[in-house]
Amino acid sequence: MIRKIIQRKDVMVLNKLFPVIKRLLFALEPEYAHDLAMKGLHLLTRSNPYDPIICNPRECMGLIFKNPVGLAAGFDKNANYIHSLSGIGFGFIEVGTITPRPQKGNPRPRLFRLEKDEAIINRMGFNNDGMAVVAKRLERCNYSGILGVNIGKNKDTHNDKATEDYEACMTCLAPHADYFVINVSSPNTPGLRDLQEIKCLEKLLTSVQILQKRLQHTLKKPLPLVVKLAPDADLNQQTERLKLVRDLGLEGVVMSNTTVSRPALQGKQVEEKGGLSGAPLTALSSDMLKVAKQILGRKVALIASGGVMSSEDAMEKMAFGADLVQLYTGLVYRGPALVNEILTYLMEHQQACA
Ligand SMILES: Cc1cc2nc3c(=O)[nH]c(=O)nc-3n(C[C@H](O)[C@H](O)[C@H](O)COP(=O)(O)O)c2cc1C
């Protein structure tokens, strides 16, 4: 017997209105539309209690996830809207990417919709308020789901000093984080992806693991470490990186970030520089996910990100070995109802994905 997921009334209204809201928002400049949508969501949900929907709960990386559908990094970079986003039903929310010092990111325009492709190209460049401001915000937030904190280095930090940036963010944000994502795969910070080169990656991950142990001891809580990888790598590179993650005993991998490749696209904005996400990324990131599963087995958690645009996409990622899935572009094109749709679908197919 399938139990129906109880949805909040305000979110149900929002889901009904989404086709109209989408048309209005898509008529606006994408970054402005995003900010406006978030403010609207905040107004709609602020006075009501929020809690992640409990559906298909699971233990992963030593943490209990109330459901396996999460928000991907970049959507709420500065942790301003955790409550509202939680109201949509996510089992976990990943904020960031956060850097030690605040930075403005790249000049606008830096976010492009490719409507016909159901895709986005972005070259935001880690625009964020910096770790101290975000830490204060998180201190005031009593969110009951799992909170991931995605961290990176400042644009003007040389790669030789990158480890210090990641460590500074961990130290500052650890009291508020349930897990950390070491982001070495965003394509919009020059040189960041070079940190995926095996020697650099080993040095970085080994250092942050030492700090992780210290923080876990001091804070008396688990603080799993996850690395987010790019889908733009050949099989040898990907295998090398994944074996390193496995051998170091990292807790998880996010597979994957956006791609700099341009599979056949119809959108006018195809020439724009930046990372591509959404439907054209689904297959590429799933291919990487399968490789990851083969190498990591059950030892390392797999968080699937990349082109989850439907319940079927989410289910397929789970079938390929994902423990959890994350949404970004799917939320833009399909609206908040997508979370509930996926959760219902997963519940109906519980046997297959348990
Ligand atoms: C506008 C935008 C900003 C993003 N910012 C970040 C970020 O700051 N850090 C990060 O790790 N990923 C970032 N991402 C990547 C997403 O977290 C996600 O991995 C990627 O978009 C693939 O998932 P999707 O196809 O569901 O969008 C961003 C994506 C978009 C579209």
The ligand as a MOL file (V3000), in Angstrom:
LIG
                    3D

  0  0  0     0  0            999 V3000
M  V30 BEGIN CTAB
M  V30 COUNTS 31 33 0 0 0
M  V30 BEGIN ATOM
M  V30 1 C 23.8780 28.7960 -11.4570 0
M  V30 2 C 24.6420 27.6320 -10.8980 0
M  V30 3 C 25.5400 27.8500 -9.8680 0
M  V30 4 C 26.2690 26.7810 -9.3380 0
M  V30 5 N 27.1360 27.0060 -8.3110 0
M  V30 6 C 27.8190 25.9670 -7.7740 0
M  V30 7 C 28.6990 26.1680 -6.6940 0
M  V30 8 O 28.8610 27.2780 -6.1840 0
M  V30 9 N 29.3890 25.0950 -6.2180 0
M  V30 10 C 29.2250 23.8220 -6.7370 0
M  V30 11 O 29.8460 22.8840 -6.2570 0
M  V30 12 N 28.3600 23.6070 -7.7430 0
M  V30 13 C 27.6600 24.6470 -8.2730 0
M  V30 14 N 26.8010 24.4210 -9.3020 0
M  V30 15 C 26.6510 23.0410 -9.8380 0
M  V30 16 C 25.4520 22.3280 -9.2380 0
M  V30 17 O 25.6130 22.1480 -7.8640 0
M  V30 18 C 25.2710 20.9590 -9.8990 0
M  V30 19 O 26.3310 20.1250 -9.5370 0
M  V30 20 C 25.1990 21.0340 -11.4110 0
M  V30 21 O 24.4140 22.1300 -11.8130 0
M  V30 22 C 24.6270 19.7610 -12.0360 0
M  V30 23 O 23.3440 19.4970 -11.5600 0
M  V30 24 P 21.9980 19.9060 -12.3640 0
M  V30 25 O 22.1470 19.3810 -13.7570 0
M  V30 26 O 20.9020 19.2830 -11.5760 0
M  V30 27 O 21.9290 21.3940 -12.3440 0
M  V30 28 C 26.0730 25.4700 -9.8500 0
M  V30 29 C 25.1330 25.2680 -10.8730 0
M  V30 30 C 24.4280 26.3090 -11.3970 0
M  V30 31 C 23.4330 26.0620 -12.5050 0
M  V30 END ATOM
M  V30 BEGIN BOND
M  V30 1 1 1 2
M  V30 2 1 2 3
M  V30 3 2 2 30
M  V30 4 2 3 4
M  V30 5 1 4 5
M  V30 6 1 4 28
M  V30 7 2 5 6
M  V30 8 1 6 7
M  V30 9 1 6 13
M  V30 10 2 7 8
M  V30 11 1 7 9
M  V30 12 1 9 10
M  V30 13 2 10 11
M  V30 14 1 10 12
M  V30 15 2 12 13
M  V30 16 1 13 14
M  V30 17 1 14 15
M  V30 18 1 14 28
M  V30 19 1 15 16
M  V30 20 1 16 17
M  V30 21 1 16 18
M  V30 22 1 18 19
M  V30 23 1 18 20
M  V30 24 1 20 21
M  V30 25 1 20 22
M  V30 26 1 22 23
M  V30 27 1 23 24
M  V30 28 2 24 25
M  V30 29 1 24 26
M  V30 30 1 24 27
M  V30 31 2 28 29
M  V30 32 1 29 30
M  V30 33 1 30 31
M  V30 END BOND
M  V30 END CTAB
M  END
